[in-house]
Amino acid sequence: MNSVTIRKLDDLDFRSNEAYKTLRTNIQFCGKDVKIIAVTSCTPNEGKTSVTFNLARSLADLNKRVLYIDADLRKSVIVGRYKVDGEIRGLTHFLSGQEPFHNVVYETNVNKMHMVFAGPVPPNPAELLSNRYFSKLLPTLRDAYDYVIIDTPPLGSVIDSAIIARKCDGVAMVIESNNISYKFAQKVLEQLSKADCKILGVILNKVNMKDKGYYSKYYGKYYGKYYGTYEADDEDDE
């Protein structure tokens, strides 16, 4: 298997680390059949990629076999954000038939965590994600990994996430606190519902922990159920 070194792992403080432990616990309580999980957001810059990556990393900390797939084929930030070394062959190489899947899976310096990077930006992302290669891939990964965490594009911008979610066991949505309107979030949720995918819940991100009254009210307003919180604030992060 190919291998890469991730040189810029997030240095999580105590509160963030505990939030991810809560998040992974809620994921586990979704049931043993929920293994392939898509993560999306309403818009760019809500911290989706940081949340998705650190969720996968937290699950690997439990000695689980985890595969992180960067399926944001239009605007991937993972290689630049985490300073990945080496030449990368990615998901677009596999979906376009240029490489077998084992050539695009990378062992990382995070124990038990493998990664598939997005690869070069293709001219037809939605068509690639809809093709037979992707449809046949996910069932085979179910036996190889305990969890497959898929980072998908913001659903408020493009339809790719709904295409992916339809093939997954569940989908979670990252929402930036105090930035996304209730009506817009509901509209995005309706798109996920049309994909006939189980909606696992919301991950409220960039929460101002000092405003505890707003914090609890915000959760109840959206869904009444949630995974956890994380205080990411990377403007160049999806």
Salt bridges, closest charged atoms under 4 A:
ASP10 OD1 - ARG81 NH2 2.93
GLU18 OE2 - LYS21 NZ 3.38
ASP72 OD2 - LYS48 NZ 3.84
ASP85 OD1 - ARG7 NE 2.66
GLU99 OE2 - ARG89 NH2 2.97
ASP146 OD1 - ARG65 NH2 3.52
ASP151 OD1 - LYS48 NZ 2.50
ASP160 OD1 - ARG74 NH2 2.86
ASP169 OD1 - ARG142 NH2 2.74
GLU176 OE1 - LYS206 NZ 3.96
GLU231 OE2 - ARG15 NH1 3.84
ASP234 OD2 - ARG81 NH2 2.87
ASP237 OD2 - ARG81 NE 3.69
GLU238 OE2 - LYS75 NZ 3.47
